[in-house]
C-alpha cells in the first residue's frame, strides 16, 4: 500500500503539537509504520531539501530544520500522499484552510510546522533517506473496519 514521509518540524515539536498531529493521521485511518525523534545535521537537511537549493529561502529553511529535533514518520494507506497533503494544508499558512494542520496552528510559511511528501516518487526517496533501516511490517487489526 502507498506510503508517505511526514516530518514534524522543530516548531511543531517545540510547541507541543506532536500528539495532536499524530492523532489526526491516526484518526483518519492511516497506519504509522515508522517514527523517530531526531536532530539532523546541516548536510542531511540540505540533502532532504536539495530540490529547493536554488531558492532564496533555502539557507533559512535549512537553519530552521536543524534548529531542534524533528519527528520523522512513515504513514501508510490508500492515497496517503495526496490525502496527507490535504490534512497538512497549503504551504503558506495564510492560505491553509481552517481544519488543516497549518490552517489551525501556523501563521508564517517559514514556521509551518510539518512536511509531507508531494508525490509517491518523492515519498519513496524521502523514506529511503530518513529510514535506511527500513520500516515496520506490522498490520493493523482494524484493517477491515477501514477498507471495504
Ligand atoms: P514541505 O516540503 O515542507 O512539505 O512544504 P511544501 O512542499 O508545502 O513546500 P515547498 O515549496 O517544498 O517548500 C518547502 C518548505 O520551505 C519553506 N518555504 N519558505 N519563505 C518562503 O517563501 C518559503 N517558501 C517555502 C516552507 O517551510 C516549506 O514548507
Backbone and ligand atoms as CSV (ligand in chain L), in Angstrom:
chain,resi,resn,atom,element,x,y,z
A,1,UNK,N,N,0.834,-1.197,0.000
A,1,UNK,CA,C,0.000,0.000,0.000
A,1,UNK,C,C,0.873,1.253,0.000
A,2,UNK,N,N,0.286,2.382,-0.411
A,2,UNK,CA,C,1.045,3.633,-0.542
A,2,UNK,C,C,1.563,4.129,0.813
A,3,UNK,N,N,2.763,4.686,0.774
A,3,UNK,CA,C,3.350,5.256,1.993
A,3,UNK,C,C,3.797,6.689,1.724
A,4,UNK,N,N,3.808,7.507,2.790
A,4,UNK,CA,C,4.328,8.871,2.678
A,4,UNK,C,C,5.254,9.173,3.836
A,5,UNK,N,N,6.131,10.143,3.590
A,5,UNK,CA,C,7.031,10.610,4.648
A,5,UNK,C,C,6.470,11.902,5.231
A,6,UNK,N,N,6.292,11.910,6.543
A,6,UNK,CA,C,5.794,13.090,7.256
A,6,UNK,C,C,6.835,13.482,8.303
A,7,UNK,N,N,7.143,14.771,8.354
A,7,UNK,CA,C,8.089,15.260,9.369
A,7,UNK,C,C,7.452,16.415,10.130
A,8,UNK,N,N,7.406,16.278,11.463
A,8,UNK,CA,C,7.009,17.411,12.299
A,8,UNK,C,C,8.273,18.238,12.500
A,9,UNK,N,N,8.233,19.479,12.027
A,9,UNK,CA,C,9.411,20.337,12.027
A,9,UNK,C,C,9.712,20.834,13.452
A,10,UNK,N,N,10.879,21.476,13.671
A,10,UNK,CA,C,11.255,21.870,15.047
A,10,UNK,C,C,10.210,22.719,15.757
A,11,UNK,N,N,9.506,23.581,15.034
A,11,UNK,CA,C,8.493,24.426,15.690
A,11,UNK,C,C,7.319,23.586,16.188
A,12,UNK,N,N,6.953,22.565,15.428
A,12,UNK,CA,C,5.860,21.684,15.853
A,12,UNK,C,C,6.217,20.899,17.105
A,13,UNK,N,N,7.495,20.475,17.185
A,13,UNK,CA,C,7.962,19.751,18.375
A,13,UNK,C,C,8.018,20.712,19.561
A,14,UNK,N,N,8.640,21.887,19.367
A,14,UNK,CA,C,8.794,22.859,20.469
A,14,UNK,C,C,7.442,23.302,21.015
A,15,UNK,N,N,6.451,23.389,20.132
A,15,UNK,CA,C,5.141,23.898,20.549
A,15,UNK,C,C,4.219,22.796,21.089
A,16,UNK,N,N,4.723,21.584,21.195
A,16,UNK,CA,C,3.937,20.509,21.802
A,16,UNK,C,C,2.793,20.025,20.930
A,17,UNK,N,N,3.024,20.013,19.606
A,17,UNK,CA,C,1.958,19.605,18.685
A,17,UNK,C,C,2.125,18.181,18.165
A,18,UNK,N,N,3.113,17.454,18.688
A,18,UNK,CA,C,3.386,16.103,18.167
A,18,UNK,C,C,2.161,15.197,18.330
A,19,UNK,N,N,1.610,15.157,19.533
A,19,UNK,CA,C,0.472,14.272,19.776
A,19,UNK,C,C,-0.727,14.637,18.934
A,20,UNK,N,N,-1.000,15.920,18.816
A,20,UNK,CA,C,-2.137,16.398,18.022
A,20,UNK,C,C,-1.998,15.980,16.550
A,21,UNK,N,N,-0.789,16.121,16.025
A,21,UNK,CA,C,-0.558,15.795,14.608
A,21,UNK,C,C,-0.673,14.290,14.387
A,22,UNK,N,N,-0.046,13.511,15.251
A,22,UNK,CA,C,-0.142,12.050,15.111
A,22,UNK,C,C,-1.612,11.628,15.206
A,23,UNK,N,N,-2.338,12.243,16.118
A,23,UNK,CA,C,-3.741,11.903,16.316
A,23,UNK,C,C,-4.564,12.106,15.046
A,24,UNK,N,N,-4.286,13.185,14.319
A,24,UNK,CA,C,-5.068,13.445,13.098
A,24,UNK,C,C,-4.845,12.358,12.043
A,25,UNK,N,N,-3.610,11.920,11.891
A,25,UNK,CA,C,-3.327,10.861,10.915
A,25,UNK,C,C,-3.899,9.520,11.388
A,26,UNK,N,N,-3.779,9.262,12.675
A,26,UNK,CA,C,-4.313,8.008,13.223
A,26,UNK,C,C,-5.827,7.928,13.093
A,27,UNK,N,N,-6.496,9.012,13.467
A,27,UNK,CA,C,-7.963,9.014,13.458
A,27,UNK,C,C,-8.517,8.887,12.042
A,28,UNK,N,N,-7.776,9.395,11.057
A,28,UNK,CA,C,-8.206,9.263,9.660
A,28,UNK,C,C,-8.260,7.790,9.248
A,29,UNK,N,N,-7.368,6.988,9.824
A,29,UNK,CA,C,-7.311,5.568,9.474
A,29,UNK,C,C,-5.977,5.148,8.887
A,30,UNK,N,N,-5.026,6.091,8.814
A,30,UNK,CA,C,-3.709,5.726,8.288
A,30,UNK,C,C,-2.912,4.967,9.351
A,31,UNK,N,N,-1.966,4.153,8.870
A,31,UNK,CA,C,-1.153,3.320,9.756
A,31,UNK,C,C,0.245,3.916,9.907
A,32,UNK,N,N,0.679,4.054,11.162
A,32,UNK,CA,C,2.038,4.508,11.455
A,32,UNK,C,C,2.994,3.340,11.236
A,33,UNK,N,N,3.977,3.521,10.358
A,33,UNK,CA,C,4.895,2.432,10.023
A,33,UNK,C,C,6.319,2.664,10.506
A,34,UNK,N,N,6.651,3.923,10.857
A,34,UNK,CA,C,7.983,4.222,11.406
A,34,UNK,C,C,7.932,5.598,12.041
A,35,UNK,N,N,8.724,5.790,13.107
A,35,UNK,CA,C,8.754,7.103,13.757
A,35,UNK,C,C,10.025,7.251,14.588
A,36,UNK,N,N,10.644,8.433,14.500
A,36,UNK,CA,C,11.791,8.719,15.385
A,36,UNK,C,C,11.936,10.220,15.600
A,37,UNK,N,N,12.410,10.578,16.808
A,37,UNK,CA,C,12.772,11.955,17.148
A,37,UNK,C,C,14.251,12.092,16.835
A,38,UNK,N,N,14.589,13.068,15.986
A,38,UNK,CA,C,15.972,13.158,15.527
A,38,UNK,C,C,16.334,14.617,15.235
A,39,UNK,N,N,17.543,15.007,15.632
A,39,UNK,CA,C,18.062,16.326,15.248
A,39,UNK,C,C,19.037,16.091,14.101
A,40,UNK,N,N,18.732,16.646,12.936
A,40,UNK,CA,C,19.547,16.315,11.762
A,40,UNK,C,C,20.657,17.337,11.564
A,41,UNK,N,N,21.709,16.908,10.907
A,41,UNK,CA,C,22.839,17.775,10.619
A,41,UNK,C,C,22.563,18.563,9.345
A,42,UNK,N,N,23.349,19.633,9.195
A,42,UNK,CA,C,23.147,20.533,8.052
A,42,UNK,C,C,23.152,19.792,6.709
A,43,UNK,N,N,24.151,18.923,6.510
A,43,UNK,CA,C,24.283,18.232,5.217
A,43,UNK,C,C,23.052,17.354,4.940
A,44,UNK,N,N,22.502,16.784,6.006
A,44,UNK,CA,C,21.322,15.935,5.838
A,44,UNK,C,C,20.102,16.789,5.448
A,45,UNK,N,N,19.930,17.942,6.127
A,45,UNK,CA,C,18.811,18.830,5.796
A,45,UNK,C,C,18.951,19.336,4.358
A,46,UNK,N,N,20.182,19.635,3.946
A,46,UNK,CA,C,20.406,20.115,2.572
A,46,UNK,C,C,20.076,19.020,1.562
A,47,UNK,N,N,20.357,17.774,1.920
A,47,UNK,CA,C,20.038,16.647,1.042
A,47,UNK,C,C,18.514,16.496,0.928
A,48,UNK,N,N,17.826,16.560,2.087
A,48,UNK,CA,C,16.363,16.414,2.072
A,48,UNK,C,C,15.710,17.474,1.181
A,49,UNK,N,N,16.221,18.713,1.263
A,49,UNK,CA,C,15.613,19.827,0.508
A,49,UNK,C,C,16.424,20.178,-0.742
A,50,UNK,N,N,17.173,19.221,-1.310
A,50,UNK,CA,C,18.093,19.549,-2.408
A,50,UNK,C,C,17.364,20.151,-3.619
A,51,UNK,N,N,16.104,19.768,-3.843
A,51,UNK,CA,C,15.363,20.312,-4.991
A,51,UNK,C,C,15.102,21.812,-4.842
A,52,UNK,N,N,15.244,22.337,-3.624
A,52,UNK,CA,C,14.957,23.753,-3.367
A,52,UNK,C,C,16.242,24.565,-3.209
A,53,UNK,N,N,17.394,23.956,-3.561
A,53,UNK,CA,C,18.689,24.595,-3.246
A,53,UNK,C,C,18.887,25.938,-3.958
A,54,UNK,N,N,18.168,26.166,-5.057
A,54,UNK,CA,C,18.335,27.452,-5.765
A,54,UNK,C,C,17.376,28.530,-5.253
A,55,UNK,N,N,16.508,28.182,-4.337
A,55,UNK,CA,C,15.504,29.148,-3.852
A,55,UNK,C,C,16.135,30.139,-2.869
A,56,UNK,N,N,15.642,31.367,-2.855
A,56,UNK,CA,C,16.213,32.365,-1.940
A,56,UNK,C,C,16.019,32.018,-0.464
A,57,UNK,N,N,15.004,31.213,-0.157
A,57,UNK,CA,C,14.727,30.861,1.243
A,57,UNK,C,C,15.449,29.592,1.690
A,58,UNK,N,N,16.295,29.004,0.803
A,58,UNK,CA,C,16.911,27.709,1.111
A,58,UNK,C,C,17.760,27.752,2.389
A,59,UNK,N,N,18.625,28.763,2.516
A,59,UNK,CA,C,19.528,28.824,3.687
A,59,UNK,C,C,18.717,28.928,4.977
A,60,UNK,N,N,17.696,29.779,4.966
A,60,UNK,CA,C,16.849,29.935,6.154
A,60,UNK,C,C,16.071,28.671,6.462
A,61,UNK,N,N,15.648,27.973,5.415
A,61,UNK,CA,C,14.913,26.720,5.582
A,61,UNK,C,C,15.797,25.665,6.253
A,62,UNK,N,N,17.043,25.574,5.801
A,62,UNK,CA,C,17.975,24.600,6.389
A,62,UNK,C,C,18.247,24.950,7.857
A,63,UNK,N,N,18.472,26.234,8.156
A,63,UNK,CA,C,18.691,26.667,9.554
A,63,UNK,C,C,17.499,26.268,10.432
A,64,UNK,N,N,16.330,26.475,9.910
A,64,UNK,CA,C,15.078,26.147,10.625
A,64,UNK,C,C,15.003,24.645,10.918
A,65,UNK,N,N,15.284,23.831,9.936
A,65,UNK,CA,C,15.124,22.377,10.096
A,65,UNK,C,C,16.170,21.789,11.052
A,66,UNK,N,N,17.359,22.409,11.100
A,66,UNK,CA,C,18.402,21.873,12.003
A,66,UNK,C,C,18.366,22.536,13.384
A,67,UNK,N,N,17.400,23.425,13.619
A,67,UNK,CA,C,17.387,24.218,14.862
A,67,UNK,C,C,16.923,23.442,16.086
A,68,UNK,N,N,16.409,22.237,15.917
A,68,UNK,CA,C,15.954,21.426,17.042
A,68,UNK,C,C,15.481,20.079,16.524
A,69,UNK,N,N,15.058,19.216,17.446
A,69,UNK,CA,C,14.618,17.896,16.995
A,69,UNK,C,C,13.361,17.954,16.129
A,70,UNK,N,N,13.270,17.020,15.204
A,70,UNK,CA,C,12.078,16.836,14.370
A,70,UNK,C,C,11.546,15.424,14.632
A,71,UNK,N,N,10.289,15.198,14.316
A,71,UNK,CA,C,9.732,13.849,14.398
A,71,UNK,C,C,9.504,13.357,12.972
A,72,UNK,N,N,10.278,12.360,12.588
A,72,UNK,CA,C,10.196,11.773,11.246
A,72,UNK,C,C,9.298,10.542,11.301
A,73,UNK,N,N,8.370,10.453,10.356
A,73,UNK,CA,C,7.406,9.346,10.377
A,73,UNK,C,C,7.133,8.822,8.972
A,74,UNK,N,N,6.711,7.575,8.917
A,74,UNK,CA,C,6.159,6.999,7.694
A,74,UNK,C,C,4.725,6.589,7.999
A,75,UNK,N,N,3.809,7.066,7.171
A,75,UNK,CA,C,2.391,6.699,7.302
A,75,UNK,C,C,1.959,5.972,6.048
A,76,UNK,N,N,1.050,5.025,6.229
A,76,UNK,CA,C,0.623,4.154,5.120
A,76,UNK,C,C,-0.893,4.175,4.969
A,77,UNK,N,N,-1.362,4.077,3.726
A,77,UNK,CA,C,-2.797,3.973,3.456
A,77,UNK,C,C,-3.097,4.332,2.007
A,78,UNK,N,N,-4.314,4.060,1.597
A,78,UNK,CA,C,-4.734,4.375,0.225
A,78,UNK,C,C,-4.680,5.895,0.035
A,79,UNK,N,N,-3.987,6.335,-1.027
A,79,UNK,CA,C,-3.857,7.764,-1.365
A,79,UNK,C,C,-3.262,8.608,-0.228
A,80,UNK,N,N,-2.421,7.990,0.585
A,80,UNK,CA,C,-1.922,8.720,1.766
A,80,UNK,C,C,-1.058,9.936,1.401
A,81,UNK,N,N,-0.403,9.914,0.239
A,81,UNK,CA,C,0.435,11.068,-0.133
A,81,UNK,C,C,-0.453,12.304,-0.332
A,82,UNK,N,N,-1.442,12.175,-1.199
A,82,UNK,CA,C,-2.329,13.307,-1.510
A,82,UNK,C,C,-3.197,13.684,-0.307
A,83,UNK,N,N,-3.778,12.683,0.338
A,83,UNK,CA,C,-4.639,12.970,1.489
A,83,UNK,C,C,-3.822,13.563,2.629
A,84,UNK,N,N,-2.593,13.088,2.794
A,84,UNK,CA,C,-1.719,13.663,3.818
A,84,UNK,C,C,-1.468,15.134,3.567
A,85,UNK,N,N,-1.257,15.514,2.307
A,85,UNK,CA,C,-1.052,16.931,1.967
A,85,UNK,C,C,-2.311,17.745,2.267
A,86,UNK,N,N,-3.482,17.118,2.068
A,86,UNK,CA,C,-4.733,17.834,2.396
A,86,UNK,C,C,-4.882,18.027,3.898
A,87,UNK,N,N,-4.523,17.014,4.670
A,87,UNK,CA,C,-4.584,17.123,6.134
A,87,UNK,C,C,-3.623,18.225,6.610
A,88,UNK,N,N,-2.470,18.323,5.946
A,88,UNK,CA,C,-1.453,19.319,6.314
A,88,UNK,C,C,-1.889,20.735,5.927
A,89,UNK,N,N,-2.439,20.888,4.730
A,89,UNK,CA,C,-2.870,22.207,4.267
A,89,UNK,C,C,-1.830,22.882,3.385
A,90,UNK,N,N,-2.216,24.017,2.784
A,90,UNK,CA,C,-1.348,24.739,1.848
A,90,UNK,C,C,-0.039,25.156,2.523
A,91,UNK,N,N,1.028,25.250,1.696
A,91,UNK,CA,C,2.374,25.558,2.202
A,91,UNK,C,C,2.397,26.834,3.046
A,92,UNK,N,N,1.742,27.883,2.536
A,92,UNK,CA,C,1.699,29.150,3.269
A,92,UNK,C,C,0.475,29.161,4.192
A,93,UNK,N,N,0.688,29.180,5.501
A,93,UNK,CA,C,-0.453,29.108,6.428
A,93,UNK,C,C,-1.482,30.226,6.231
A,94,UNK,N,N,-1.063,31.314,5.577
A,94,UNK,CA,C,-2.031,32.385,5.289
A,94,UNK,C,C,-3.101,31.880,4.326
A,95,UNK,N,N,-2.762,30.818,3.568
A,95,UNK,CA,C,-3.702,30.262,2.595
A,95,UNK,C,C,-4.215,28.878,2.985
A,96,UNK,N,N,-3.767,28.339,4.104
A,96,UNK,CA,C,-4.204,26.999,4.513
A,96,UNK,C,C,-5.605,27.095,5.110
A,97,UNK,N,N,-6.472,26.172,4.702
A,97,UNK,CA,C,-7.848,26.205,5.195
A,97,UNK,C,C,-7.918,25.856,6.676
A,98,UNK,N,N,-8.842,26.497,7.404
A,98,UNK,CA,C,-9.108,26.047,8.774
A,98,UNK,C,C,-9.470,24.560,8.768
A,99,UNK,N,N,-9.033,23.851,9.775
A,99,UNK,CA,C,-9.272,22.406,9.800
A,99,UNK,C,C,-8.062,21.620,9.333
A,100,UNK,N,N,-7.147,22.295,8.603
A,100,UNK,CA,C,-5.872,21.661,8.264
A,100,UNK,C,C,-4.880,21.962,9.386
A,101,UNK,N,N,-3.798,21.198,9.427
A,101,UNK,CA,C,-2.807,21.403,10.493
A,101,UNK,C,C,-2.212,22.805,10.416
A,102,UNK,N,N,-1.760,23.194,9.217
A,102,UNK,CA,C,-1.163,24.535,9.095
A,102,UNK,C,C,-2.222,25.623,9.269
A,103,UNK,N,N,-3.430,25.358,8.776
A,103,UNK,CA,C,-4.510,26.337,8.904
A,103,UNK,C,C,-4.887,26.567,10.351
A,104,UNK,N,N,-4.771,25.552,11.165
A,104,UNK,CA,C,-5.159,25.667,12.575
A,104,UNK,C,C,-4.024,26.155,13.475
A,105,UNK,N,N,-2.766,25.856,13.117
A,105,UNK,CA,C,-1.691,26.075,14.093
A,105,UNK,C,C,-0.536,26.956,13.622
A,106,UNK,N,N,-0.545,27.433,12.380
A,106,UNK,CA,C,0.621,28.190,11.907
A,106,UNK,C,C,0.217,29.519,11.287
A,107,UNK,N,N,1.184,30.439,11.249
A,107,UNK,CA,C,0.956,31.780,10.693
A,107,UNK,C,C,1.931,32.075,9.546
A,108,UNK,N,N,3.211,31.661,9.718
A,108,UNK,CA,C,4.260,32.018,8.757
A,108,UNK,C,C,4.674,30.820,7.900
A,109,UNK,N,N,5.005,31.085,6.627
A,109,UNK,CA,C,5.454,29.999,5.745
A,109,UNK,C,C,6.776,29.391,6.236
A,110,UNK,N,N,7.600,30.207,6.874
A,110,UNK,CA,C,8.886,29.716,7.381
A,110,UNK,C,C,8.793,29.067,8.757
A,111,UNK,N,N,7.557,28.924,9.277
A,111,UNK,CA,C,7.320,28.221,10.551
A,111,UNK,C,C,6.012,27.448,10.386
A,112,UNK,N,N,6.017,26.559,9.390
A,112,UNK,CA,C,4.737,25.914,9.026
A,112,UNK,C,C,4.602,24.471,9.541
A,113,UNK,N,N,5.336,24.152,10.584
A,113,UNK,CA,C,5.087,23.009,11.488
A,113,UNK,C,C,5.382,21.616,10.954
A,114,UNK,N,N,5.102,21.388,9.684
A,114,UNK,CA,C,5.088,19.991,9.211
A,114,UNK,C,C,5.452,19.915,7.739
A,115,UNK,N,N,6.057,18.809,7.372
A,115,UNK,CA,C,6.360,18.489,5.966
A,115,UNK,C,C,5.661,17.195,5.590
A,116,UNK,N,N,5.167,17.134,4.367
A,116,UNK,CA,C,4.642,15.882,3.818
A,116,UNK,C,C,5.094,15.717,2.378
A,117,UNK,N,N,5.469,14.506,1.992
A,117,UNK,CA,C,5.925,14.252,0.616
A,117,UNK,C,C,4.870,14.734,-0.378
A,118,UNK,N,N,5.361,15.255,-1.526
A,118,UNK,CA,C,4.411,15.812,-2.500
A,118,UNK,C,C,4.025,14.849,-3.613
A,119,UNK,N,N,4.635,13.657,-3.655
A,119,UNK,CA,C,4.309,12.668,-4.694
A,119,UNK,C,C,4.799,11.296,-4.231
A,120,UNK,N,N,4.272,10.256,-4.834
A,120,UNK,CA,C,4.644,8.896,-4.437
A,120,UNK,C,C,6.145,8.675,-4.632
A,121,UNK,N,N,6.687,9.216,-5.726
A,121,UNK,CA,C,8.114,9.018,-6.001
A,121,UNK,C,C,8.988,9.768,-4.984
A,122,UNK,N,N,8.597,11.005,-4.640
A,122,UNK,CA,C,9.400,11.720,-3.636
A,122,UNK,C,C,9.249,11.069,-2.275
A,123,UNK,N,N,8.072,10.500,-1.977
A,123,UNK,CA,C,7.885,9.773,-0.717
A,123,UNK,C,C,8.869,8.609,-0.645
A,124,UNK,N,N,8.995,7.875,-1.724
A,124,UNK,CA,C,9.903,6.716,-1.757
A,124,UNK,C,C,11.352,7.161,-1.475
A,125,UNK,N,N,11.756,8.257,-2.112
A,125,UNK,CA,C,13.118,8.778,-1.898
A,125,UNK,C,C,13.321,9.261,-0.460
A,126,UNK,N,N,12.326,9.981,0.058
A,126,UNK,CA,C,12.448,10.548,1.408
A,126,UNK,C,C,12.443,9.441,2.475
A,127,UNK,N,N,11.622,8.424,2.284
A,127,UNK,CA,C,11.590,7.307,3.246
A,127,UNK,C,C,12.947,6.593,3.247
A,128,UNK,N,N,13.526,6.411,2.065
A,128,UNK,CA,C,14.842,5.751,1.983
A,128,UNK,C,C,15.919,6.599,2.655
A,129,UNK,N,N,15.809,7.936,2.524
A,129,UNK,CA,C,16.797,8.840,3.135
A,129,UNK,C,C,16.679,8.844,4.659
A,130,UNK,N,N,15.452,8.930,5.163
A,130,UNK,CA,C,15.241,9.090,6.612
A,130,UNK,C,C,15.204,7.760,7.360
A,131,UNK,N,N,14.842,6.694,6.662
A,131,UNK,CA,C,14.741,5.380,7.324
A,131,UNK,C,C,15.509,4.321,6.538
A,132,UNK,N,N,16.847,4.484,6.438
A,132,UNK,CA,C,17.628,3.475,5.703
A,132,UNK,C,C,17.523,2.102,6.353
A,133,UNK,N,N,17.154,2.074,7.657
A,133,UNK,CA,C,16.990,0.799,8.370
A,133,UNK,C,C,15.704,0.089,7.988
A,134,UNK,N,N,14.821,0.759,7.237
A,134,UNK,CA,C,13.552,0.157,6.836
A,134,UNK,C,C,12.433,0.530,7.798
A,135,UNK,N,N,11.216,0.121,7.453
A,135,UNK,CA,C,10.054,0.452,8.272
A,135,UNK,C,C,9.368,-0.829,8.719
A,136,UNK,N,N,8.448,-0.672,9.677
A,136,UNK,CA,C,7.784,-1.841,10.263
A,136,UNK,C,C,6.862,-2.534,9.250
A,137,UNK,N,N,6.690,-3.816,9.447
A,137,UNK,CA,C,5.789,-4.612,8.593
A,137,UNK,C,C,4.454,-4.884,9.286
A,138,UNK,N,N,4.217,-4.293,10.452
A,138,UNK,CA,C,3.018,-4.642,11.218
A,138,UNK,C,C,1.744,-4.364,10.412
A,139,UNK,N,N,0.712,-5.126,10.708
A,139,UNK,CA,C,-0.590,-4.967,10.038
A,139,UNK,C,C,-1.629,-4.623,11.094
A,140,UNK,N,N,-2.460,-3.642,10.830
A,140,UNK,CA,C,-3.485,-3.238,11.778
A,140,UNK,C,C,-4.629,-4.242,11.807
A,141,UNK,N,N,-5.082,-4.579,13.018
A,141,UNK,CA,C,-6.226,-5.489,13.139
A,141,UNK,C,C,-7.533,-4.769,12.821
A,142,UNK,N,N,-7.474,-3.445,12.657
A,142,UNK,CA,C,-8.684,-2.679,12.297
A,142,UNK,C,C,-8.874,-2.585,10.782
A,143,UNK,N,N,-7.995,-3.226,10.021
A,143,UNK,CA,C,-7.958,-3.014,8.566
A,143,UNK,C,C,-9.330,-3.147,7.895
A,144,UNK,N,N,-10.063,-4.228,8.206
A,144,UNK,CA,C,-11.346,-4.455,7.515
A,144,UNK,C,C,-12.438,-3.508,8.003
A,145,UNK,N,N,-12.150,-2.721,9.061
A,145,UNK,CA,C,-13.097,-1.700,9.530
A,145,UNK,C,C,-12.824,-0.338,8.875
A,146,UNK,N,N,-11.713,-0.258,8.141
A,146,UNK,CA,C,-11.336,0.978,7.466
A,146,UNK,C,C,-11.506,0.833,5.959
A,147,UNK,N,N,-11.189,-0.371,5.429
A,147,UNK,CA,C,-11.265,-0.635,3.983
A,147,UNK,C,C,-12.349,-1.660,3.695
A,148,UNK,N,N,-13.204,-1.378,2.692
A,148,UNK,CA,C,-14.225,-2.381,2.319
A,148,UNK,C,C,-13.635,-3.362,1.324
L,1,LIG,P1,P,7.201,20.789,2.669
L,1,LIG,O1,O,8.162,20.297,1.604
L,1,LIG,O2,O,7.883,21.305,3.899
L,1,LIG,O3,O,6.092,19.827,2.937
L,1,LIG,O4,O,6.489,22.055,2.075
L,1,LIG,P2,P,5.794,22.220,0.688
L,1,LIG,O5,O,6.024,21.056,-0.218
L,1,LIG,O6,O,4.376,22.568,1.015
L,1,LIG,O7,O,6.562,23.500,0.150
L,1,LIG,P3,P,7.927,23.620,-0.639
L,1,LIG,O8,O,7.711,24.569,-1.764
L,1,LIG,O9,O,8.537,22.280,-0.948
L,1,LIG,O10,O,8.810,24.366,0.431
L,1,LIG,C1,C,9.428,23.645,1.462
L,1,LIG,C2,C,9.405,24.466,2.709
L,1,LIG,O11,O,10.191,25.642,2.536
L,1,LIG,C3,C,9.654,26.687,3.303
L,1,LIG,N1,N,9.337,27.809,2.434
L,1,LIG,N2,N,9.621,29.037,2.738
L,1,LIG,N3,N,9.940,31.843,2.674
L,1,LIG,C4,C,9.316,31.238,1.680
L,1,LIG,O12,O,8.854,31.855,0.746
L,1,LIG,C5,C,9.185,29.796,1.732
L,1,LIG,N4,N,8.630,29.043,0.813
L,1,LIG,C6,C,8.725,27.769,1.269
L,1,LIG,C7,C,8.415,26.166,3.992
L,1,LIG,O13,O,8.765,25.721,5.306
L,1,LIG,C8,C,8.025,24.994,3.122
L,1,LIG,O14,O,7.254,24.062,3.829
